């Protein structure tokens, strides 16, 4: 009897006894997804406070922000797919705890190197979380509502993703404007919230059969692939994703700085509200226009991107804050649909057996769009006035989004 190994299913059976039903578990995962995404953008309106406290230039802000994007890209490549054989709940729990670790780093390592590491770790949690939570939500909903199509799970997943990104800056702005110690308290509150979320996740049932022993596949990084015979069309879709995230990067990293420098408006709640409105417009636009055909959505994306970015530039040049804010909302609607169109195009081009690899490559290129242009603008602020850097950036992104949208619209 000494050679008999315990059944590997025993721990899973014990976990299932304490698990909640798939229906409530779906909402637990959705709320957790929302909270972790929200925490990732809480620092957006706090960047001017870090600048004031430590006296660093705007370029350092973009470096701190870029560290987040790099963290997302690295973890997406190294760990975005491991829940397929390690289990959704386990990997989701790791993502939440990594996010909590970033809160600890923000609390105890407040100099610039510490901020860079904290943002990198925070980004790593998002790279682990996004694909895992999206897959887990789809599987939980399919088991709770087997006769329902996947539109509900996809909509809730998208709303949690972009909705969390939208809520984070608003929450950070509220802390900065109305509560004491805004560079410490938000991180302390979210540390507690994330730990509670991790505990509640223990009640969520697993939805994949986790292989054990010799059956467990050997680890490898995420494979990336360009659809065979569709390199040019895929490049256009990837370029569209890059351009869309470049706009998100502007409003996630440097918008608070532009509000202070260009509009003499140091209101932290306003800074949070600006970023909130851009992401919220992107999320609501995707939900409200979901029934339109792809070609119609891309037409609206084209109009939204061009009109919104022109208004942003005009608002900065005049300067008229209202124009800048309205332009951000309209551009947010446009780039949200542009990114959705880029994903749809990539899915349509991909070999079904390698679709995950193609989408992983699209997301990596998109997050490069989040970091690289923002770094360029931050570097430009060292040499040219803020208004010049902003207008040049807007002009370049306007050309990029227009070209990508027009080409994808023709294919649609």
C-alpha positions in Angstrom: 0.0 0.0 0.0 3.0 2.3 0.5 3.3 2.7 -3.3 -0.2 3.9 -3.8 -0.4 7.6 -4.6 -3.3 9.7 -3.3 -5.9 10.6 -5.9 -5.1 13.9 -7.5 -8.8 14.6 -7.7 -9.1 14.7 -3.9 -8.1 18.4 -3.4 -10.5 19.4 -6.2 -13.3 17.4 -4.6 -12.7 19.2 -1.3 -12.7 22.6 -3.1 -15.9 21.8 -4.8 -17.7 21.2 -1.5 -17.2 24.8 -0.6 -17.6 26.3 -4.0 -20.6 28.5 -4.8 -22.8 27.8 -7.8 -21.7 28.8 -11.3 -24.2 31.6 -11.5 -23.0 33.6 -8.5 -19.4 32.6 -9.3 -19.8 34.4 -12.6 -20.5 37.7 -10.9 -17.7 37.2 -8.3 -15.2 36.8 -11.1 -16.7 39.8 -13.0 -16.5 42.1 -9.9 -12.9 40.9 -9.2 -12.0 41.6 -12.9 -13.5 45.1 -12.5 -11.7 45.8 -9.3 -8.2 44.7 -10.5 -8.6 46.7 -13.7 -9.8 49.7 -11.8 -6.8 49.7 -9.5 -4.5 49.6 -12.5 -5.6 53.1 -13.5 -6.1 54.7 -10.0 -2.7 56.4 -10.3 -3.6 58.4 -13.4 -4.8 61.6 -11.6 -2.1 61.1 -8.9 0.9 61.6 -11.3 0.9 65.4 -10.9 1.1 64.9 -7.1 4.1 62.6 -7.5 5.7 65.2 -9.8 5.2 67.9 -7.1 6.5 65.7 -4.3 9.6 64.4 -6.0 10.2 67.2 -8.5 10.7 65.1 -11.6 9.8 66.2 -15.2 6.8 64.9 -17.2 9.0 62.4 -19.0 9.5 60.5 -15.8 5.6 60.2 -15.6 5.6 58.6 -19.0 8.4 56.2 -17.9 6.4 55.2 -14.9 3.3 54.7 -17.1 5.3 52.8 -19.7 6.6 50.4 -17.0 2.9 49.4 -16.5 2.5 48.7 -20.2 5.7 46.7 -20.4 4.6 44.6 -17.4 1.3 43.8 -19.2 3.2 42.8 -22.3 5.8 40.6 -20.5 3.2 38.8 -18.4 0.8 38.4 -21.3 3.6 36.7 -23.3 4.9 34.6 -20.4 1.8 33.8 -18.4 -1.4 34.9 -20.3 -2.1 31.3 -21.4 -1.1 29.1 -18.4 -4.6 28.9 -16.9 -5.4 26.4 -19.7 -3.4 23.8 -17.7 -2.9 25.4 -14.3 -6.6 26.2 -13.8 -8.6 29.4 -14.1 -9.2 30.0 -10.4 -5.6 29.4 -9.4 -4.2 31.8 -12.0 -6.9 34.4 -11.3 -6.0 34.2 -7.6 -2.3 34.8 -8.5 -3.2 37.8 -10.7 -5.1 39.4 -7.8 -2.3 38.7 -5.3 0.2 40.2 -7.7 -1.9 43.3 -7.9 -2.0 43.4 -4.1 1.8 43.1 -4.1 2.0 46.2 -6.3 -0.1 48.1 -3.7 2.4 47.1 -1.1 5.2 48.4 -3.3 3.4 51.7 -3.7 3.0 52.0 0.0 6.6 51.3 1.0 8.8 52.3 -1.9 7.8 55.8 -2.8 10.8 57.0 -4.8 10.9 56.9 -8.6 12.6 53.4 -8.8 10.0 52.1 -6.5 7.2 53.6 -8.5 8.6 52.0 -11.7 8.8 48.6 -10.1 5.3 49.0 -8.6 3.8 49.9 -12.0 5.6 47.1 -13.7 4.2 44.6 -11.1 0.8 46.1 -11.5 0.9 45.7 -15.2 2.1 42.1 -14.8 -1.1 41.4 -12.8 -3.2 42.7 -15.7 -1.4 40.6 -18.3 -2.1 37.5 -16.2 -5.7 38.5 -15.4 -7.2 39.6 -18.7 -7.2 36.4 -20.7 -7.8 34.2 -17.6 -10.8 36.2 -16.4 -12.3 36.4 -19.9 -12.1 32.6 -20.4 -13.3 31.9 -16.8 -16.4 34.2 -17.3 -17.3 32.4 -20.5 -17.0 29.0 -19.0 -18.9 29.9 -15.8 -21.7 31.4 -17.8 -21.9 28.4 -20.2 -22.4 26.1 -17.2 -24.8 28.4 -15.4 -26.9 29.1 -18.6 -26.2 26.3 -21.0 -28.9 27.4 -23.5 -27.7 31.0 -23.6 -25.4 32.3 -26.4 -22.0 33.8 -25.5 -23.1 37.5 -25.9 -23.8 38.0 -22.2 -20.4 36.7 -21.1 -18.6 38.6 -23.7 -20.5 41.8 -22.9 -19.9 41.5 -19.1 -16.2 40.7 -19.7 -15.8 43.8 -22.0 -17.7 46.0 -19.5 -15.5 44.7 -16.6 -12.3 45.3 -18.6 -12.9 48.8 -20.0 -15.3 49.8 -17.2 -12.6 49.1 -14.6 -10.1 51.1 -16.6 -12.7 53.9 -16.7 -13.5 53.8 -13.0 -9.9 53.8 -11.7 -9.0 57.4 -12.6 -12.3 58.6 -11.2 -11.7 56.8 -7.9 -8.1 58.2 -7.8 -9.4 61.7 -8.5 -11.9 61.4 -5.6 -9.1 60.3 -3.2 -6.8 63.1 -4.4 -9.4 65.8 -4.1 -11.4 65.0 -1.0 -9.4 62.5 1.2 -6.2 62.9 3.2 -2.8 61.4 2.1 -3.9 60.6 -1.5 -0.5 59.0 -2.4 -1.0 56.4 0.3 -4.6 56.0 1.1 -5.9 54.7 -2.3 -3.2 52.0 -2.3 -4.0 51.0 1.3 -7.8 50.7 0.5 -7.2 48.7 -2.6 -4.8 46.4 -0.8 -7.5 45.5 1.6 -10.1 45.2 -1.2 -7.9 42.9 -3.3 -7.1 40.7 -0.4 -10.8 40.3 0.3 -11.4 39.6 -3.3 -8.7 36.9 -3.3 -10.4 35.2 -0.3 -13.8 35.3 -2.0 -12.3 33.8 -5.2 -11.6 30.6 -3.2 -15.3 30.0 -3.4 -15.4 30.0 -7.2 -15.5 26.6 -8.9 -12.8 25.6 -11.4 -13.9 25.2 -15.0 -11.0 23.3 -16.6 -9.6 19.8 -15.9 -6.2 20.5 -14.4 -3.7 17.9 -15.6 -1.3 16.4 -13.0 2.0 14.6 -13.0 3.1 13.4 -16.4 0.0 14.7 -18.0 0.8 18.3 -17.3 2.3 20.0 -20.4 5.8 21.4 -20.3 5.8 25.2 -19.8 6.4 27.4 -22.9 5.8 31.1 -23.5 2.7 32.1 -25.4 3.0 31.3 -29.1 2.4 34.2 -31.5 1.3 33.9 -35.1 0.4 36.0 -38.1 -2.4 34.4 -40.1 -0.9 32.6 -43.1 -1.5 34.4 -46.4 -3.0 37.4 -44.6 0.0 39.3 -43.5 -1.0 42.7 -45.0 -4.5 42.6 -43.7 -3.3 41.5 -40.2 -0.7 44.3 -40.2 -3.5 46.8 -40.8 -5.6 45.4 -37.9 -2.5 45.4 -35.6 -1.8 49.0 -36.6 -5.4 49.9 -35.8 -5.0 48.3 -32.3 -1.7 50.1 -31.8 -3.3 53.5 -32.8 -6.3 53.0 -30.6 -4.2 52.3 -27.5 -2.0 55.2 -28.3 -5.0 57.5 -27.7 -5.8 55.6 -24.5 -2.1 56.0 -23.4 -2.3 59.8 -23.9 -5.3 60.1 -21.6 -4.0 57.6 -19.1 -0.5 59.1 -18.6 -0.2 62.8 -19.7 -3.7 64.2 -19.7 -3.4 65.4 -16.0 -0.1 67.1 -17.0 -1.7 68.9 -20.0 -4.6 70.0 -17.8 -2.2 71.8 -15.5 0.2 73.2 -18.1 -2.2 74.1 -20.9 -5.5 74.9 -19.0 -4.1 75.9 -15.6 -6.5 73.3 -14.1 -4.8 71.4 -11.2 -8.1 69.8 -10.1 -7.4 66.1 -9.5 -11.0 65.1 -9.7 -11.2 66.7 -13.2 -8.0 64.8 -14.2 -9.6 61.6 -13.2 -12.9 62.5 -14.8 -11.2 63.2 -18.2 -9.6 59.7 -18.3 -12.9 58.2 -17.0 -14.9 59.7 -19.8 -12.6 58.5 -22.5 -12.6 54.9 -21.3 -16.3 55.0 -20.5 -17.2 56.3 -23.9 -15.2 53.4 -25.4 -16.9 50.8 -23.2 -20.4 52.2 -23.7 -19.9 52.6 -27.5 -19.0 49.0 -27.8 -22.1 47.9 -25.9 -24.6 50.3 -27.4 -23.5 49.5 -31.0 -23.0 45.8 -30.7 -25.8 44.9 -33.1 -24.5 47.1 -36.0 -22.5 45.4 -38.8 -18.8 45.8 -38.6 -18.7 48.2 -41.6 -21.1 50.5 -39.9 -19.2 50.3 -36.6 -16.0 51.2 -38.4 -17.7 54.1 -40.1 -18.7 55.5 -36.7 -15.1 54.8 -35.5 -13.7 56.8 -38.4 -16.0 59.8 -37.7 -15.4 59.5 -33.9 -11.6 59.4 -34.2 -11.3 62.2 -36.7 -13.8 64.5 -35.0 -12.7 63.8 -31.5 -9.0 64.2 -32.2 -9.5 67.5 -34.1 -11.6 68.8 -31.1 -8.8 67.8 -28.7 -6.2 69.7 -30.8 -8.5 72.7 -31.2 -9.3 72.7 -27.5 -5.6 72.8 -26.6 -4.7 75.5 -29.2 -7.5 78.0 -28.3 -7.3 76.9 -25.4 -10.9 75.9 -24.5 -11.2 73.1 -21.9 -14.8 72.2 -22.9 -13.6 71.4 -26.5 -10.7 69.3 -25.1 -13.1 67.3 -22.9 -15.7 66.7 -25.6 -13.0 65.7 -28.0 -11.7 63.2 -25.6 -15.2 61.6 -25.2 -15.8 61.5 -29.0 -12.3 60.1 -29.6 -12.9 57.5 -26.9 -16.0 56.3 -28.7 -14.1 56.1 -31.9 -11.0 54.3 -30.7 -13.2 51.8 -28.7 -14.9 50.8 -31.9 -11.6 50.9 -33.8 -10.0 48.4 -31.3 -13.1 46.2 -31.5 -12.9 46.3 -35.3 -9.2 45.4 -35.1 -9.9 42.4 -32.9 -12.8 41.3 -35.2 -10.6 41.6 -38.2 -7.8 39.5 -36.6 -10.3 36.9 -35.5 -11.7 36.6 -39.0 -8.2 36.2 -40.5 -6.9 33.7 -38.0 -6.8 30.0 -38.4 -9.3 28.7 -35.7 -6.7 26.4 -34.4 -4.3 29.3 -33.8 -6.7 32.0 -32.9 -5.3 32.5 -29.4 -1.8 32.9 -30.8 -3.0 35.6 -33.3 -5.0 37.5 -30.6 -2.0 37.4 -28.2 0.1 39.1 -30.9 -2.6 41.8 -31.4 -2.7 42.5 -27.7 1.0 42.7 -27.5 1.1 45.2 -30.3 -1.8 47.2 -28.8 0.0 47.5 -25.4 3.1 48.7 -27.3 0.8 51.4 -28.6 0.0 52.3 -25.0 3.6 52.8 -24.1 5.7 53.9 -27.0 3.8 57.0 -28.2 3.4 58.2 -24.6 7.1 57.9 -24.1 7.7 59.9 -27.2 5.4 62.7 -26.1 7.0 62.7 -22.7 10.5 63.0 -24.2 9.3 65.8 -26.5 8.1 67.8 -23.5 11.7 68.1 -22.4 12.5 70.1 -25.6 9.2 71.7 -26.9 6.2 73.4 -25.3 3.4 71.1 -24.2 1.0 72.4 -26.7 3.4 71.6 -29.6 3.9 68.1 -28.4 0.2 67.5 -28.0 -0.8 68.8 -31.4 2.0 66.9 -33.2 1.0 63.7 -31.3 -2.7 64.2 -32.2 -1.8 64.8 -35.8 0.2 61.6 -36.0 -2.5 59.5 -34.3 -5.2 61.1 -36.5 -3.4 59.9 -39.6 -2.8 56.4 -38.1 -6.4 55.8 -36.9 -7.8 57.2 -40.2 -5.6 54.9 -42.4 -6.3 51.8 -40.3 -10.0 52.4 -40.1 -10.5 53.1 -43.8 -8.6 50.0 -44.8 -10.4 47.8 -42.4 -13.7 49.3 -43.5 -13.0 48.4 -47.1 -12.3 44.8 -46.1 -15.5 44.6 -44.0 
